[in-house]
Amino acid sequence: MQTLNIVLLGYGTVGKGVYNTIHYHQERLKSILGKKVEIKAVLVKNIDKHKLPDADVVLTDRFEDIDQLGKIDVVIDAIVGKEPGFHYLKHSIKKGCHVITANKEMFAHHGRELLELANEQAVSVGYEATVGGGIPVIQTLRKLLNVNRIEKIEGILNGTSNFILTTMREEDLSFEHALSLAQRNGYAEADPTNDVEGYDAFYKAAILSQLVFGEQPDWNKTFRQGIAEITIEQIKSYNELGFRFKHVASMEKTASGVHCSVKPVLVTRAHPLYQVEGVQNAVSIDADIVGNISLLGPGAGMYPTASAIIEDLIHVGTDNPVPRTQAFDGLQEGHEKEAWVLSGQFDRGAFSKEIEVVATLDSENVIAKAAKKDIKLSGVIYYPLLGEYSAYKNSNEKELPLPV
């Protein structure tokens, strides 16, 4: 029987999940692939901190040792950070290896270069695990792109920020206390900046944009806002109105390019993201033929991420290259007005003609349609609103009170 020879880079949470999945599901993999899957080596930072279940697997802290192993078919990247992962994968592709990665920061920065190099070398790059963990987001988008134009993607792409917002609402906790709980549960790092400030979600959005639209958004023009400034008082107030805060990454392509943002938004009960709670991730996809598709599931963790990596391994192990797609070239009509919840003391006469009030929720909250640039009201807090809001329009007859 043929053997599929693998090198695993990293033996942290994800690396162990991949190792264990291959180790304990060997017979299933043989049945699917018609080949034995054999891990030849594991690369770690410090070999004194790790012990492998199989004595015949090489454990090393020197990437150079991998070059001495003979024929390697697949290199699996389960490390974090832009380097040394990019260097390792680039070297592996040049040697004719397929590569699979879960490293979203590295792939957001260097994915296009790796894909182009792999195309030249006639090997595959699998990156299902970079977005959504165990949710088959990239696989689903590839299939949709065969016949659909993807018009817009909205997603909760970071489980840590979603856990914090859920916990603040359900447990009546401040941001600081909810973050501390996330850290104790292992959902947040000691330095949570990447998660709570939206960097992690942006890396994932950039990867999806490259796949769907053929290009990434301008990193310098992407609006990115974290959740640290959201108060428990705001959460309770908007919850009473039927809205929930979610930290949402949104991307679409128009004639002027890819527009991307990562920011706190309010969602209505009708929106697919409303019920996404805790550490779950979700992606809402709008396509021109199929309409809306929503995917929900575990966005991170040992085995959800390992599952995505093994899916890519099946593709390359059966000599079926990880598929490439024809990217959508963008909408031609440009941006339309967005829906917003405006909160504060209002004078209806202060609204410009560009701000269309569609529903009055109470004396301090209205739903309005406007372009962000046209919302120029002092003392007003405003958040984007996602989801159907027609149910709120029956209150639109009420007059807004004048400020006291």
Secondary structure, 3 states (H helix, E strand, C coil): CCEEEEEEECCCHHHHHHHHHHHHCHHHHHHHHCCEEEEEEEECCCHHHCCCCCCCCEEECCHHHHHHCCCCCEEEECCCCCCCHHHHHHHHHHCCCEEEECCHHHHHHHHHHHHHHHHHHCCCEECHHHCCCCCCHHHHHHHHCCCCCEEEEEEECCHHHHHHHHHHHHHCCCHHHHHHHHHHCCCCCCCCHHHHCCHHHHHHHHHHHHHHHCCCCCCCCCEECCCCCCCHHHHHHHHHCCCEEEEEEEEEEECCEEEEEEEEEEECCCCCCCCCCCCEEEEEEEECCCEEEEEEEECCCHHHHHHHHHHHHHHHHCCCCCCCCCCCCCCCCCCCCEEEEEECCCCHHHCCCCCEEEEEEECCEEEEEECHHHCCCCCCEEEEEECCCHHHHHHCCCCCCCCC
